[in-house]
Amino acid sequence: MPYQENLKTKCPETLPRINGKTGTDIAGALLIYQDIYPQCAARHNALVNEINKRESVLNGNH
């Protein structure tokens, strides 16, 4: 059975850089990270769970 397409989507490889030393500079980057991280982490965790489930079935441990 093929993997779901959304589980095969890579997370961004390039993240925003902090372009200054002020709180505003840091906050801008953190807001973008806040949007990216949950989607990427949820996708990654779902993929790991799916792989573990398939390995368990293949090894007869279901």
ChimeraX commands (.cxc) that place a marker at each C-alpha (Angstrom):
marker #1 position 0.00,0.00,0.00 radius 0.5
marker #1 position 1.47,3.39,-0.95 radius 0.5
marker #1 position 2.10,6.10,1.60 radius 0.5
marker #1 position -0.24,9.09,1.69 radius 0.5
marker #1 position 1.11,11.96,-0.39 radius 0.5
marker #1 position 1.00,14.41,2.53 radius 0.5
marker #1 position 3.33,12.10,4.49 radius 0.5
marker #1 position 5.86,12.29,1.66 radius 0.5
marker #1 position 5.98,16.10,1.71 radius 0.5
marker #1 position 9.29,17.44,2.99 radius 0.5
marker #1 position 9.52,20.17,5.57 radius 0.5
marker #1 position 11.13,23.45,4.48 radius 0.5
marker #1 position 14.90,23.20,4.33 radius 0.5
marker #1 position 15.42,26.93,4.49 radius 0.5
marker #1 position 14.10,28.69,7.56 radius 0.5
marker #1 position 13.95,32.44,8.07 radius 0.5
marker #1 position 16.99,34.08,9.56 radius 0.5
marker #1 position 16.97,36.54,12.40 radius 0.5
marker #1 position 18.09,39.77,10.75 radius 0.5
marker #1 position 18.83,41.87,13.79 radius 0.5
marker #1 position 19.25,42.02,17.52 radius 0.5
marker #1 position 15.93,43.47,18.57 radius 0.5
marker #1 position 12.93,41.69,19.99 radius 0.5
marker #1 position 10.98,42.59,16.86 radius 0.5
marker #1 position 13.59,40.88,14.67 radius 0.5
marker #1 position 13.43,37.73,16.76 radius 0.5
marker #1 position 9.63,37.79,17.04 radius 0.5
marker #1 position 9.22,37.95,13.26 radius 0.5
marker #1 position 11.27,34.80,12.73 radius 0.5
marker #1 position 9.61,33.01,15.65 radius 0.5
marker #1 position 6.14,33.69,14.24 radius 0.5
marker #1 position 7.14,32.01,10.99 radius 0.5
marker #1 position 8.66,29.06,12.91 radius 0.5
marker #1 position 5.42,28.84,14.89 radius 0.5
marker #1 position 3.51,28.34,11.63 radius 0.5
marker #1 position 5.95,25.83,10.12 radius 0.5
marker #1 position 6.76,23.58,13.09 radius 0.5
marker #1 position 3.33,22.09,13.96 radius 0.5
marker #1 position 2.63,21.06,10.36 radius 0.5
marker #1 position 6.06,19.54,9.88 radius 0.5
marker #1 position 6.10,17.78,13.27 radius 0.5
marker #1 position 2.60,16.35,12.78 radius 0.5
marker #1 position 3.50,15.08,9.31 radius 0.5
marker #1 position 6.76,13.57,10.54 radius 0.5
marker #1 position 5.12,11.89,13.53 radius 0.5
marker #1 position 2.35,10.46,11.33 radius 0.5
marker #1 position 4.95,9.07,8.94 radius 0.5
marker #1 position 6.92,7.47,11.76 radius 0.5
marker #1 position 3.71,5.94,13.15 radius 0.5
marker #1 position 2.78,4.58,9.72 radius 0.5
marker #1 position 6.22,3.06,9.15 radius 0.5
marker #1 position 6.19,1.48,12.62 radius 0.5
marker #1 position 2.71,0.08,12.02 radius 0.5
marker #1 position 3.75,-1.43,8.67 radius 0.5
marker #1 position 6.91,-2.93,10.15 radius 0.5
marker #1 position 4.85,-4.43,12.96 radius 0.5
marker #1 position 2.45,-6.04,10.48 radius 0.5
marker #1 position 5.31,-7.32,8.33 radius 0.5
marker #1 position 7.01,-8.83,11.37 radius 0.5
marker #1 position 3.77,-10.44,12.58 radius 0.5
marker #1 position 3.54,-8.26,15.70 radius 0.5
marker #1 position 0.17,-6.70,14.96 radius 0.5
marker link #1:1,2 radius 0.2
marker link #1:2,3 radius 0.2
marker link #1:3,4 radius 0.2
marker link #1:4,5 radius 0.2
marker link #1:5,6 radius 0.2
marker link #1:6,7 radius 0.2
marker link #1:7,8 radius 0.2
marker link #1:8,9 radius 0.2
marker link #1:9,10 radius 0.2
marker link #1:10,11 radius 0.2
marker link #1:11,12 radius 0.2
marker link #1:12,13 radius 0.2
marker link #1:13,14 radius 0.2
marker link #1:14,15 radius 0.2
marker link #1:15,16 radius 0.2
marker link #1:16,17 radius 0.2
marker link #1:17,18 radius 0.2
marker link #1:18,19 radius 0.2
marker link #1:19,20 radius 0.2
marker link #1:20,21 radius 0.2
marker link #1:21,22 radius 0.2
marker link #1:22,23 radius 0.2
marker link #1:23,24 radius 0.2
marker link #1:24,25 radius 0.2
marker link #1:25,26 radius 0.2
marker link #1:26,27 radius 0.2
marker link #1:27,28 radius 0.2
marker link #1:28,29 radius 0.2
marker link #1:29,30 radius 0.2
marker link #1:30,31 radius 0.2
marker link #1:31,32 radius 0.2
marker link #1:32,33 radius 0.2
marker link #1:33,34 radius 0.2
marker link #1:34,35 radius 0.2
marker link #1:35,36 radius 0.2
marker link #1:36,37 radius 0.2
marker link #1:37,38 radius 0.2
marker link #1:38,39 radius 0.2
marker link #1:39,40 radius 0.2
marker link #1:40,41 radius 0.2
marker link #1:41,42 radius 0.2
marker link #1:42,43 radius 0.2
marker link #1:43,44 radius 0.2
marker link #1:44,45 radius 0.2
marker link #1:45,46 radius 0.2
marker link #1:46,47 radius 0.2
marker link #1:47,48 radius 0.2
marker link #1:48,49 radius 0.2
marker link #1:49,50 radius 0.2
marker link #1:50,51 radius 0.2
marker link #1:51,52 radius 0.2
marker link #1:52,53 radius 0.2
marker link #1:53,54 radius 0.2
marker link #1:54,55 radius 0.2
marker link #1:55,56 radius 0.2
marker link #1:56,57 radius 0.2
marker link #1:57,58 radius 0.2
marker link #1:58,59 radius 0.2
marker link #1:59,60 radius 0.2
marker link #1:60,61 radius 0.2
marker link #1:61,62 radius 0.2
view
